[in-house]
Amino acid sequence: MNTSFHALRRALLRRLCGSAAALLPLMAAGPATAAPFPTGPITMIVGYPPGGSNDIVARLIAPVLGKALGATVVVENKAGASGLIGTNHVAKAKPDGQTILLSSISPVVLSPQTMKEVPFDSLKDLAPINTVGDTPEAIATGPSLKVNSLKELLDYAKTKEVTLSSSGVGGLPHLTIELLKAASGGKIMHVPYKGAGPAVTDTLAGHVNGIVMDLPPLYALIKDGRLHALAVTSAQRVDFLKEIPTAQEELPNFNVVNWVGVFAPAGTPDDILDKYDAAIKKALANPELRQKLQDVAVVPSTMENRQAFTAFFKQEYKRWGDVLKEAKVELKE
């Protein structure tokens, strides 16, 4: 072999050895690791003003969920458009797990199917994680109308107009009022407010006859007698208000229950969603948190996993869409 051949072979060997040496750190490092989570405080968006059921639940669960995740969870109210502004904020947020939504059924199931120009698609733009609780609607009257039962209210509405307040257009309380109107054929007028607080204030002041709302903001007022509860809309009477009948004791199959769940932006990595799922179930197993939720008339509940909640969410979207069409209810502004 000539000298030039030996020189070429040595050069090739040096190059191969150099390439192998360069690969060693990469091989030792193994596969690429997922981005760290959480990287700082987590923002939990609530699409309603302070004082409503979504806000109450969020502020109870946030510190316990944060402890389970090893991060601070900060509740931020982005109110407006019956919860759609806050929901859209999360739907358009970076899918890194740092921004999540706590929402009841209204902004993610009802409003997207009834209101005009909703800027997101719930089924495509949100990733369901798990539920945290549920609560019925309460039908109650203030001092301006003296009736003692739902039947008396509906009978009264057949001869005179009854005004019922709610926390806004397009939500489950609004739907409940429209279903009452359709079932009774009475003269019931919906009076929407921007949040639970002003609706409660005007009902107590006698400016409207009654109110339909998720039970949490009304619970203490019902207990102390400032509001007179005529019915709850669950399938059975609730344990903490056994004396209050269900609406379906007067109106068969009138069952309207609100659930509250946690969502992330679509595209959030599965490992982050799984961490949230586990953390929510851990938080809701905390006896102190469960008691606090029950004290504000929320029944704590989680599903087996986020896949189960996703399937349930899709079923709820279709079920309520069918109800709205069958009852010919419009919840548009």
Sequence and secondary structure as in RCSB ss.txt:
>XXXX:A:sequence
MNTSFHALRRALLRRLCGSAAALLPLMAAGPATAAPFPTGPITMIVGYPPGGSNDIVARLIAPVLGKALGATVVV
ENKAGASGLIGTNHVAKAKPDGQTILLSSISPVVLSPQTMKEVPFDSLKDLAPINTVGDTPEAIATGPSLKVNSL
KELLDYAKTKEVTLSSSGVGGLPHLTIELLKAASGGKIMHVPYKGAGPAVTDTLAGHVNGIVMDLPPLYALIKDG
RLHALAVTSAQRVDFLKEIPTAQEELPNFNVVNWVGVFAPAGTPDDILDKYDAAIKKALANPELRQKLQDVAVVP
STMENRQAFTAFFKQEYKRWGDVLKEAKVELKE
>XXXX:A:secstr
  HHHHHHHHHHHHHHHHHHHHHHHHHHH S     S  S EEEEESS TTSHHHHHHHHHHHHHHHHHTS EEE
EE   GGGHHHHHHHHTS SSSSEEEEEEHIIIIIHHHHSSS SS HHHHEEEEEEEEEEEEEEEE TT    SH
HHHHHHHTTS EEEEES TTSHHHHHHHHHHHHH   EEEEE SSHHHHHHHHHTTSSSEEEEEHHHHHHHHHTT
SSEEEEE SSS  GGGTTS BGGGTSTT   EEEEEEEEETT  HHHHHHHHHHHHHHHT HHHHHHHHHTT EE
   SSHHHHHHHHHHHHHHHHHHHHHHT     
